Amino acid sequence: MPSDKPAPRSHKASEPNPLSLFGAGLEFAGATGGLTFVGWWLDSKWSTEPWLMCLGLAVGVIGGTYKIWRLGRRFF
């Protein structure tokens, strides 16, 4: 006997969630801030100011931008 209830919508694994954009923004900020801080800390230990901090900043920005770009391609 068929049920009167509609079948629940199943979410595809590839269907993006708008909250994933929020998460990507947090990952971007965390990666950039974290790697910049690690670079700053290593600079203070090894007296290489400001090279490791700049390297950490660049790696964080490039990695975060790539993550957002990949997610944005899937989302839009």
Protein Blocks (a to p, Z undefined) as FASTA:
>chain_A
ZZfbdcdddddfklccfklmmmmmmmmmmmmmmmmmmmmmmmmmnopafklmmmmmmmmm
mmmmmmmmmmmmmmZZ
